Amino acid sequence: MRKILLPFYEIPTMAKIIKQLTIAQVNNAKAAEKIYYLFDGEGLKLVVKPNGVKTWVFNYKRPYTLKRTEKLSALIQRYRLKMHVKKRLNFANF
């Protein structure tokens, strides 16, 4: 038997795999003209602002309302990778 593919049929794509950031990538993130983001995966991203300030933002769904929300972490002068990975795991497990 032959399968007939309709013109509007699309093959579903896989989700994009995001590698976790390294300490070097975070330290080498320089200020640009616009705000840009470095994604760490599982809802955690680093926001780099034009004045050079780096901030961690965690994007998650609230368990009761199921609405997306962002939680800002403290401003970062010195980056501690292990601390933020633990925070991400704690947020994900509540």
N, C-alpha and C positions, 0 to 999 in steps of 0.2 A: 504494500500500500504506500502511496505517495502522500506526503504531508504538503498541504498547500499553505504557503505563507502569504498572508494578506499584506498589502503595502504599508499599513499602519502598524504592523506588528513590530515591536522592538524587543531585542534580547536584553534582559535586565543586566545591569552592570554591578560589579562587586563594589563594596564600600572602599573608600580610599584608606590605605594604611598609613598612619602617621607615626614616624619614628620619634622617640623621646629626645628632647633637647639635651645637649651636652653642656658642661660648664663652659667650655671654650666658645660655643655658639652664643651663649647668654652674655659672656664677657665681651665678645666681639660685636655685639649688636650696637650699632652707632645710631645717633640721631639722624633723622632725615627731614625733608620738608614737611611731610605729612606723617600722621600716626600710622604705625604698621604693627602687625601682630606676628608673633612666632608661636606656632601651635605645638604643644607638648603631648597632645592626645588625651582622651578621656575627659574632655571638658576644660582642661587647664591650658591657659595661653598667657604669653608674656606680651604686654603692651609697651611699646617703645614710643615715647612722645618726642616732638621736635626739640624740646629743651634737654633731652637726654635722660629723663626720668624713666625708670623701668618699673612696671607694676604687674603683679600677678593677678589674673582674673579667673575665677572658677565658674563655669557655666553648667547649671544642673537643673533638673526638674524637681519641684517641691513635691514631697510624697503625698500630700493630701489634696492639693489643688491641681497637680499635674501640669502646672504652668512653668515655663522656662524662666529662670532668673540668673543673675550674675552676682557673685560675691567677690568683693575686692579684698585683696590681701594688702599687707602693709607695703609701703614703698621700699624698694630694695636698693641698698647701697652696696652690700656684699651679698653675693648669691650663695645660698646653701641648698644644694640640690636635694639632699636627703630629707630636709625639713619639709620642703614643698611636696615631695613625693608622698610623705606620710600624711600631709594635710589632704592631698587628693584622695588617698585611700580612706581616710576618716570621713570625708564628706560623702564619698560614694557608698559607704557602709551604714549611714544613719538611716 
